[in-house]
Amino acid sequence: MLIARTLLLLSLLASLAACASHVNPMAITEGQSPVRLQNRLLLTPTNGGQRIAPADLQAGDIILSNTNGIVSAGIRVMTVAPVSHAALYLGDGQIAEAVGAGTSIRSTADFMADESTIVAFRHPGIRPEHAEVMRGFARQHDGKKYNVVGIVLQAPFTIQRQYCELPLIPGLVRDFCIRGLAAVQLGAARNDRFFCSQFVLEAYHQAKLPLTSADPLLVSPADLLHMREGDVPSVRTEQALQYVGHLKTGPAAVETEVAARQPE
C-alpha cells in the first residue's frame, strides 16, 4: 500500500512537470525514490558543475548552448530545456555547426562570443580515429544549406511528442511512440541537409559511434542534454554522455553564483 501511494504521489508530481520518467519500484527498498524524473535543469558551477576553458575540450565533444535571442528562447520554451543549440568540437580551436546560414566551421572564440551559456559533454568511448572521421564529415558539408524543412516540421512534432513523454510511461513504450510519431510527421524532411542537433548525430553516425539508433531528424538539443549520465533520455541511447563542464554561463547563472557566495 505504501509503495502504491508513493508511486501515485510521484506520478502526480511528475504530471505537473510533464516530463519523462524512469520507474524502479525496487529503489524503495534501498531508501531511494522509485521514480526518477527527466532533469531539465542545467548544471552550474555552484550545484555540482565546473568551469572549463577551451583547452579542456577534446575533439568530438558535443557543445550545447543558448543565446539571449528570441529564437533561442522559443526553442527552450517548446522543449522545456535550458539549451537551444548543438555543435561539435573538431579540435584545434574549431567548432562545426549547422545554423540558418548553413553548415559552417568557425573558431571556438567566435562561437563563445555569440553564445550566452555553453556546456560540453563527451562520449567516453571516443577515440582519435572517430574524431578524424567527424572532422572529415564536417569539412565535407562545410557551406551546405540548412535543413529548413526539417526544423519547421520539428515545431508541431515537439508539441505532439509530449504525449509520448507523459510520466510513468515505460521507456520502451516512450521510445516506440516518439519514433512512430516522427516517422509520420518528419518523413518529408530531407536527410542531405542538417539542422544543429541532426548534424551532431549524423557526425557520430558517420564515425560509427552512434549516440542513438533513432533518426537524427527527431533529436533536438534538449534530447542530447538528456543523454547525459544520470538523466532520463526520451529515446533509447547507445551510450550516456559525460558532463565535461561549462565554458560559459549566462547572466542568471552568474547571479546565482554570486548570491551563493554571499555570507548569511
N, C-alpha and C positions, 0 to 999 in steps of 0.2 A: 504493500500500500504506500509506504514511504517513497519507494522508488517511482511508483506511478505518479504520485503527487509532485515529486521533484521534476520529473520529465515534463509534466503538464505545465508547471510554472515556468520552466526554462523555455518551453515551446512558445508560451505567450510572450515572454521577453524577447525571444528571437523574432517573433512575428512583428513586434514593434520595430526591430532593427531591420527586418526584411532582408536578411542575408543568409547565405548558405551556411550549413552546419554539418558537423560530424558527430554522430551519436555512438557512444561507447558505454553501455549500461554497467559493464564490469568496473568502470572507473570509480563508481560509488564505493565499492569495497576497498579501494585504495585511498579513500578520503578525497577524491577529486570530482570535479563536475562531470556528469555523464554526457554533456553536450558542449562541444567546442564550436564557437561561432567564428565566422569569417572575420578576420581582423582588418577593418577598414581604416585604421589609423596608421600613420607613418611613424617609424621610429625617429626620435630626435636624440641629440647628444645628452639630454637630461633624463631620458627614460630607458636607457639601455642601448642607445645608438652610439655612434662615434663619428668624429670628423676625420676626413681623409684629404689628401692632396692628390692632384692628378698623377703624381709619381707613384701612387699606391695602386693605380689601376693596372690590370693585365689585359692583353689582347683577348677579345671575346667577351669582356664584361658587358653586362646589359645595363644601360643607363635609363632610369625613369625620372621624369621631371614634370614640372608645370611652370606656367608663367602667370603674370597678373592680368593677362588679357581676357576678353570676353569669351573667345572661343575655348580657351583652356578651362575657364570657369564652367562653361556649359557642358563640356565633356565630363568634368569632375562631378557635376550635379547628376548627370544622366547615369554615370557608372557608380556613383556613391563611393568615390575613391579620391585620394589626395594627389593622384598623378594623372596626367593627360597626354603624355608623350613618351615614346620609347626610342632609343637609339642604341648603336653598337660601337663600342670602343675597339678600334683597329690596332692600337699600339702606335708608338712613335708620335704621340700627341695628336692623333687624328680620330675623328668620330664620323661614322656614317649614319645617315638618317633619311627618312622619306617624309617630306613636307609638301605643302601645297605647290611649291615651285618645282617639285620633282625630287628624285633621289640625288643626294649630294654627299661629298666628303669634305669636311672642313676641320679646322683646328679645334682642339679642346678649349682653348682660351676663348675663341669666338662663341662657341656653344655655351660656355659658362656665363658669358656676358649677357646672353639673351634669356637665360632661364632664371626663374626665381628660386626654385627648390630642385636639387639634383641629388639622387641617391643611386648607388651602384650595387648590383648583385652579380654573383658569379656561379657558373656551373662547376661543381667540384671535380668533374671528370675532364675538363677541357685541357687539351694538350697543344703544343706549338703547331702540329700539323692541322689541327682543327682550325686554329686561328688563321693559318695561312690560307685555307680554303675560304674562310669568311672574308678575308681581305680581297681575294680574287673575285669573289661574288660581288662585293661592294664596288670594286673598280669596274667590273663588267656592266653594272647597272647605274654607274655614276652618270647623271644627266638625264636619265629616263623619266618619263612623265609619271605623275602621281596617280594613284588609283582613286579617282574622284567617285566613280560609281560605287566602288566598294565601301567608301566612307559614308556616302549618302545612304546606302542600304543599312549601314550599321545603326543609324538612329532608331528606326522602328524596331529593328531586331533587339537592340539594347533594352528597349522598354518591354517588349513581349517576353524576353528570356527571363524576366524577373519571376514569372510564374513557375519556371523550372527550378528556381533557386529558393523556393519557399522553405522555411525552417523544417527540419526533421525529414526532408525528402532524402532517401538514401543516395549516396554518392553515385552509384552506378545508374540509378534512375535519372538523377540530375544530369549526368553526363550524356546519357542517351537522349534526353529531352532537348538539351541545348543543341546537340549535333543534328538531331532531326529537324528542329526549327530552322537551323542555319542552312540545311540542305534545301529547304523550301524557299526561304527568304533571301539567301545570299547566292543562290545558284547562278544568277545573271551577271555577277561581278567577274571582271577579267582577272586572270591569275598571272598575267605578264607585266602588270604594274602593281605598285605596292603603296600601302599607307604605313605609318610608322611601325606599329607592332607586327603587322604582317611581314614587313621587311626583316625584322629581327628573327621571327620564327623561321622564315624561309632560309635565312643565312645559316641558322643552326641545322636545318634540314639538309642543306647542301653539304654541310660538313659531316653529315651522318652522325649527328649528335642531337637528335630531336628532343625538344622540351616536352612535346605532347604529340599524340597521333591525331589530334583534332585539326581540322582545316585552319590554316593561319588566318583565313578570312573572318573567322568568328572570334579571334583573340584580340582583346583590347589591352591597352597599357595596364588597366586595372587587373585583368586576368594574369598578366605577367607578375604584378605585385603579389597576387595571392598564391603564386607558385613558390613563394619563399618558404623556408623552413619554419615549421610551427604554425602555418596558416592553413586555411581550408580552401583549396583550389576549386573553381567552379567546374572545370573539366579535368579529366584524369591526366596526370603528369608523369613523365618518364623519370624525372629527377627533380627534387626540390632545390631551389636556388639558395645560395648562401648570401647573407647580407654582408656587404663589404664595408659600407659606410656612406656618410653624407659628404658630398663635395661642396654643397651649398645649401643653406637653409633660408626659407623665406622670412619676411618681417615678423609674422606671427610666431614662428618658432623661436626667433631671436628674442622676442619679448618674453616668451615663456622661460627661456634660459636665464634671462636677466632676473626675472621675478624669482626663479628658483634659487638664485644666488643671494638674494636679499635676506638679511637676518630677520628672524621672527621677533 
